[in-house]
Amino acid sequence: MRTMSMTQPRTHGGAGLRIADELRTAILEGQYAPGARIRQEYLAEHYGASRLPVREALRMLEGEGLVRLVANTGAWVTHLSLADCDEMYQLRERIEPLLLRYNVLLLSEAQIDHLDTLATQMELGDDVEHFLALDREFHLGSYEAAKTTLLTDTVHQLWNRTQHYRRAFMQVFRPSDRSVHHEHHLLVAALRRRDVDEAERILAAHIRRTRFELARHPEIFAD
């Protein structure tokens, strides 16, 4: 399965890339909240690096939309407003079904079996972080068979930028929400039938439902 990181330019000694990968993971795992200050001096000390690769790493993450840099001031984890998140979810709602369409006929039976296993594992647990990891593996795993020029990276970036708000969503609704699991199983069934149109429809509705539910909880987006 494709990892959280995206393709990055070369950096001096690879240190910038290493720091970017580890900091990206920390942000996505919720170790940094949206709006949190990221101190370059701490990162340099923590990773045993100079300021140059730290700045390179922060610029990479700024390009991915995970970090906001302010000249002569510092760096912060990006915070989305409700309107920002709604726009990103509307974009996901339109392009992820397209990406899935590219994959439906290419996924192997073994890959679909693995998606089925992940859907069952999500249904059996009640831990938010475990659910988020499995859910990410499930959805991004359903996109890994097709090779695309822009679409796959765009979807990964949107997943990264909305990660905190999926976490907040699941903390409100909990992984025990039956509708989430039902939709996962319906999606696996459509993939087994190689029903492209039905798989697209189920996925679009799955993303749309989360968007609507997030809109009902504006407190999630408070500073």
Phi, psi and omega in degrees: 000145178293141182277179180294329186286158178244167180299133186232154175291161177293146177231165183300115178067007181074358183296318180298319179295318179297315180295318179299316181299314183288322180289322177301312180299317180299319179295313183292332178276001176086012178290336173241126178279156174305134181088355181290142177286138175248115184266121184297323181295324177294316181298318180300317180290317183297319183263002179062044185229166175279176181293331185299306178295332176296315178297321178298316180298316180295323177294322176300312183290332173296319178297332178274353180086007182273337185229144175246123179257135176241122184306132177062016181235306180151197184231144179224150172292135183297135176249130178262141169278169176302319180295319177301311183294320178299318179297317181294322178291324176295322177294315177301319183300334182264322186266334179293319174299326177295316178297320177298320179304319179298334189263335191307313184278352182260338180297134178282164176298324178296321178294319179293322175301319180294319177299320178298318178297317179297319179300319179291318179298320178297323183290330185277339184260169179223017179264127186298312184294321178296318178300314182300319179295316180292320180297318178297314179298321180298304186289312180292331175294332179284352180253003193272353183282325184269143176260123181236161181278314185234329194296314183297314179296323179296317179296317178300318180296318179295322176298315180298316185289336181256008185303313182300325185279335168294320178299313179298321178300314183288334176290334176279315188260344178066150179295349180281356178301114187294328184297323178300313183291323178300316180295322177298316180292322176298321180294316178300318180298319179295321178296320179297323179281352186057038180269094186297312184296319180292321178298318177299315183297314181297316182295317179300317180293324179298314180290319182298320181298318178297319179300314180296318181292321176298321181296336179279355183230069181297341179296338177299331186261005181293146178293000000 
